Amino acid sequence: WSPDGASIATASADGLCKVLNAETGQIRTQFSGHSRPVLAVEYLDADYCISGSVDQTIRLWKVSDGGLFRTLNNHVNTVKMLARQGPAAERNLEKIASISDNRTVRIWQPGIGRLVKFVRLPSEPQCVVWSSDIKLLYVATKASMIYTIDVATMKVTAEQMTTVGFLHELLLDSERQLMLAAGEHGFQKIEIAKIKGLK
């Protein structure tokens, strides 16, 4: 969703990203810079969207006309998901997290085209979400594990084995400090405070 809720950005297997009027479904803008299927798209702010693709790139493009603003190409495998940190004082300070089939989680400042840091996990990540205080990342993997990553150091500080198999999605309820993990065998509710820390 756009910050004002009036538009929806979509990613599709034909390599296109589109911005649609949320009420009518009419196409407002189209971006066609990716060479392979697009798996992720996020609004960076009202003016820019960012997308990730099987072509191993992350692209920042203008919502107004679909023009390419910047390409980030440090990944060496499919970019599966992007997660925006949250509103920043300036676009150049905004951070996003990306995950890839090469088992990496990367932090970027897309406004200035900077790769900040990264970490490699034991198994392929499937989903990434920021904690409410933006100090941590929670990453769900194919191996049924959820890893907690300290954003300042990019070190794994905790891990949690789940019982629902191959993980697809994580949802956080920060108010109640709960996490819902969705996997191939259903859902599992996890208390964030009880996630096992590493010694």
C-alpha positions as CSV (number, residue, x, y, z in Angstrom):
1,W,0.0,0.0,0.0
2,S,1.1,3.6,-0.6
3,P,1.6,5.8,2.5
4,D,-1.7,7.5,1.8
5,G,-3.6,4.3,1.2
6,A,-4.7,5.4,-2.3
7,S,-2.6,3.0,-4.3
8,I,-1.2,-0.5,-4.4
9,A,2.1,-1.6,-5.8
10,T,2.2,-5.1,-7.3
11,A,5.0,-7.4,-8.4
12,S,4.6,-10.2,-10.9
13,A,6.2,-13.1,-12.7
14,D,6.3,-11.3,-16.0
15,G,9.0,-9.0,-14.6
16,L,6.6,-6.0,-14.2
17,C,5.8,-3.8,-11.2
18,K,2.6,-1.8,-11.4
19,V,1.0,0.9,-9.2
20,L,-2.8,0.6,-9.2
21,N,-5.5,2.9,-8.0
22,A,-6.7,1.1,-4.9
23,E,-10.3,2.0,-5.5
24,T,-10.7,1.3,-9.3
25,G,-7.8,-1.0,-10.0
26,Q,-6.7,1.3,-12.9
27,I,-2.9,1.2,-13.7
28,R,-1.3,4.5,-12.7
29,T,2.4,3.6,-13.3
30,Q,4.3,0.6,-14.7
31,F,8.0,-0.3,-14.2
32,S,9.5,-2.8,-16.6
33,G,13.2,-2.8,-15.7
34,H,13.6,-6.4,-14.3
35,S,14.6,-9.1,-16.7
36,R,13.0,-12.0,-14.6
37,P,10.1,-12.5,-12.3
38,V,9.7,-9.9,-9.5
39,L,9.0,-11.4,-6.1
40,A,8.9,-8.3,-3.8
41,V,7.9,-4.6,-4.0
42,E,7.6,-2.0,-1.2
43,Y,6.9,1.7,-1.1
44,L,10.0,3.5,0.2
45,D,8.0,6.6,0.6
46,A,5.2,8.4,-1.4
47,D,7.6,9.1,-4.3
48,Y,9.6,5.9,-4.7
49,C,9.1,2.1,-4.8
50,I,11.7,-0.6,-4.4
51,S,11.5,-4.1,-5.9
52,G,13.4,-7.3,-5.7
53,S,13.7,-10.0,-8.4
54,V,14.9,-13.4,-9.5
55,D,17.3,-11.4,-11.7
56,Q,19.3,-10.9,-8.4
57,T,18.8,-7.1,-8.4
58,I,16.9,-4.6,-6.2
59,R,15.6,-1.6,-8.1
60,L,14.5,1.8,-6.9
61,W,12.0,3.6,-9.2
62,K,9.9,6.7,-9.3
63,V,6.2,6.2,-8.7
64,S,5.2,9.2,-10.8
65,D,6.5,7.8,-14.1
66,G,8.0,4.4,-13.5
67,G,11.5,5.7,-14.3
68,L,14.5,3.7,-12.9
69,F,16.3,5.7,-10.2
70,R,18.9,3.2,-9.0
71,T,19.9,-0.5,-9.2
72,L,21.4,-2.4,-6.3
73,N,23.1,-5.6,-7.5
74,N,25.2,-7.0,-4.6
75,H,23.0,-10.1,-4.3
76,V,24.2,-13.2,-6.2
77,N,21.0,-15.1,-6.2
78,T,17.2,-14.5,-6.2
79,V,16.0,-11.6,-4.1
80,K,12.9,-13.1,-2.3
81,M,11.6,-10.4,0.0
82,L,12.2,-6.8,1.1
83,A,11.2,-5.2,4.4
84,R,11.2,-1.4,5.0
85,Q,12.5,-0.2,8.3
86,G,9.9,2.4,8.8
87,P,9.5,6.2,8.3
88,A,12.8,8.1,8.3
89,A,13.6,11.8,8.7
90,E,15.2,11.8,5.3
91,R,14.9,9.4,2.3
92,N,18.7,8.9,2.4
93,L,18.5,7.6,6.0
94,E,15.8,5.0,5.2
95,K,16.9,1.4,5.5
96,I,15.5,-1.8,4.1
97,A,16.3,-5.4,4.7
98,S,16.5,-8.0,1.8
99,I,16.8,-11.8,1.8
100,S,18.1,-14.0,-0.9
101,D,18.4,-17.7,-1.9
102,N,22.2,-17.4,-1.2
103,R,21.2,-17.5,2.5
104,T,22.1,-13.8,3.1
105,V,20.2,-11.1,4.9
106,R,21.3,-7.6,3.8
107,I,20.7,-4.1,5.1
108,W,20.6,-1.2,2.6
109,Q,20.2,2.5,2.4
110,P,18.6,2.5,-1.1
111,G,18.3,6.3,-1.2
112,I,22.1,6.6,-1.5
113,G,22.7,3.1,-3.0
114,R,24.6,1.8,-0.1
115,L,24.9,-1.8,1.2
116,V,25.3,-1.3,4.9
117,K,26.1,-4.8,6.1
118,F,25.0,-8.4,5.7
119,V,25.0,-11.8,7.4
120,R,24.8,-15.4,6.0
121,L,22.4,-17.9,7.7
122,P,22.7,-21.7,7.9
123,S,19.6,-22.1,5.6
124,E,17.6,-20.1,3.0
125,P,15.6,-17.3,4.4
126,Q,11.9,-17.1,3.4
127,C,10.7,-14.0,5.3
128,V,12.1,-11.0,7.2
129,V,10.4,-8.5,9.5
130,W,11.7,-5.7,11.7
131,S,11.0,-5.4,15.4
132,S,8.9,-2.5,16.4
133,D,12.0,-0.7,17.8
134,I,13.9,-1.4,14.5
135,K,16.8,-2.8,16.5
136,L,16.2,-6.4,15.5
137,L,15.3,-8.5,12.4
138,Y,13.4,-11.7,12.7
139,V,14.1,-14.1,9.8
140,A,12.1,-17.3,9.0
141,T,13.9,-20.0,7.0
142,K,13.2,-23.2,5.0
143,A,14.7,-25.2,7.9
144,S,11.8,-24.3,10.2
145,M,14.1,-21.9,12.2
146,I,13.5,-18.3,13.2
147,Y,16.7,-16.3,13.7
148,T,16.9,-13.0,15.6
149,I,19.5,-10.7,14.2
150,D,20.9,-7.6,16.0
151,V,20.8,-4.9,13.3
152,A,23.8,-3.0,14.8
153,T,26.2,-5.9,14.6
154,M,24.3,-8.3,12.1
155,K,25.0,-11.1,14.5
156,V,22.4,-13.8,15.2
157,T,21.5,-13.4,18.9
158,A,18.7,-15.9,19.2
159,E,17.0,-18.8,17.4
160,Q,13.8,-20.6,17.7
161,M,12.8,-24.0,16.1
162,T,9.2,-24.1,15.0
163,T,6.9,-27.1,14.6
164,V,5.2,-26.1,11.3
165,G,7.8,-27.1,8.8
166,F,9.0,-24.9,5.9
167,L,8.2,-21.4,7.0
168,H,6.4,-18.9,4.7
169,E,5.5,-15.9,6.7
170,L,6.0,-14.1,10.1
171,L,3.6,-11.7,11.7
172,L,4.4,-9.6,14.7
173,D,2.1,-8.3,17.4
174,S,4.4,-5.9,19.1
175,E,1.8,-4.8,21.7
176,R,1.4,-8.3,23.0
177,Q,4.9,-9.4,22.2
178,L,3.7,-12.3,20.1
179,M,4.9,-13.8,16.8
180,L,2.8,-15.9,14.5
181,A,4.8,-18.2,12.2
182,A,3.1,-19.6,9.2
183,G,4.5,-22.8,7.6
184,E,3.6,-25.8,5.4
185,H,1.8,-27.5,8.4
186,G,-0.1,-24.5,9.8
187,F,0.5,-21.8,12.3
188,Q,2.5,-21.5,15.5
189,K,2.2,-18.8,18.1
190,I,5.5,-17.8,19.8
191,E,6.1,-15.5,22.7
192,I,9.0,-13.2,21.6
193,A,10.4,-13.0,25.2
194,K,10.8,-16.8,25.2
195,I,12.8,-17.1,22.0
196,K,16.0,-19.0,22.9
197,G,19.0,-16.7,23.2
198,L,22.5,-17.9,22.1
199,K,25.2,-18.1,24.7
